[in-house]
Amino acid sequence: MHSERVTRHCKGITQALTEVRNRFVSMTTEHNELASKFRKDIEALEVVFINATKASKYL
């Protein structure tokens, strides 16, 4: 009886931890994609600043 409860408890904990891990992996992947897109957007702005006139740089 007690061992059955322990087994169910362990199974529930394992399932909960698996779900948390899956959500974490998904969140990490999404974060990396957003960071990569942000980096590309910032790098694309470099051309604008390099080619800007001195007056436009101060605006």
Secondary structure, 3 states (H helix, E strand, C coil): CHHHHHHHHHHHHHHHHHHHHHHHHHHHHHHHHHHHHHHHHHHHHHHHHHHCCHHHHHC
